[in-house]
Amino acid sequence: MTGSGGGLAVGVDVGGTKLAAGLVAADGSVVERVRRDTPADERDAIVPLIAEVARDLVDRHGLSRVPVGVGAAGLVDRDGTVRFAPNIAWVDYPLRAELQALLDGPVTVDNDANVAAWGEYRAGAGTAAGDSLVMLTLGTGVGGGLVLEGALMRGANGLAAEFGHVIVDEGGPRCSCGNRGCLEPLASGTAIGRIARVGLADGSAPAGSTLRAVPRDEVTGKSVTVAAHAGDAYAASVLATAGFWLGVGISSLVDALDPALVVVGGGAIQAGELLLEPARAAAAERILGRRHRTVAPIVRAQLADDAGLVGAALLALAAGS
């Protein structure tokens, strides 16, 4: 495998703690993967790291001028400038331009949930979905991506599909964005941990819950999910609460956008059906005209941790075609 990149691209998923990269073929298959820790508090160290990882992947396969796609958490505008990143010290940071100065091939930069949605649409759960898909990524926050009529929707400024900040409960908990009752503080992985800790603190969690033996500050979305899968009824009820709010949010998105499919991914989806079944039930009760229409199925993402890097690479290939 030598010469130009042909049908290959490098995809990079930049998070607050890790950088996942891969050399990806046009069908979405990953030829090689690389993971590095992200120096999140060293803004100027991240771009050289991305460039180094991309060059290493390209060089090891004897390629040249391979497109590079990057997905970054935060508000990313159409020219690849990160207007704000919640976990990295980027404000109005020209990420695409900085990377382009260090790399030979063309560079594409987009929001991390956008690229994950594109990855699922092209190579994951959405491959049989027709021409539209809504994706929600549940992790520290709630990200979103939207494909309509076969195209990734970015909005006028490139900042569309921030579904985590759709308000579903005006009197609900404070969100990191400053508003109350956004989907993010009610249905994210972080929210699952918070809901469980509130129940443990106010005494509503039953005495028999295994979570009572866990130090309060160690009760996280992950530990709740592990306990629920082990049969802890309280932990399962916490996931059901988060799933309910997820379904409320999805119902509004379905009413507004009428997608063929809703895909749920991110770290919190390890809860599986314990989260998705309550979400389906809550959405089904609220979607407009539900008895007279085809309602979008709500399914689990298929690409797991590869969704971001695969989607970023496929977007880079599409941009260069």
Secondary structure, 3 states (H helix, E strand, C coil): CCEECCCEEEEEEECCCEEEEEEEECCCCEEEEEEEECCCCCHHHHHHHHHHHHHHHHHHCCEECCCEEEEECCEECCCCCEEECCCCCCEEECHHHHHHCCCCCCEEEEEHHHHHHHHHHHHCCCCCCCCCEEEEEECCCEEEEEEECCEECCCCCCCCCCHHHCECCCCCCECCCCCECECHHHHCHHHHHHHHHHHHHHCCCCCCCHHHHCCHHHCCHHHHHHHHHCCCHHHHHHHHHHHHHHHHHHHHHHHHHCCCCEEEECHHHHHCHHHHHHHHHHHHHHCCCHHHCCCCCEEECCCHHHHHHHHHHHHHHHHHC
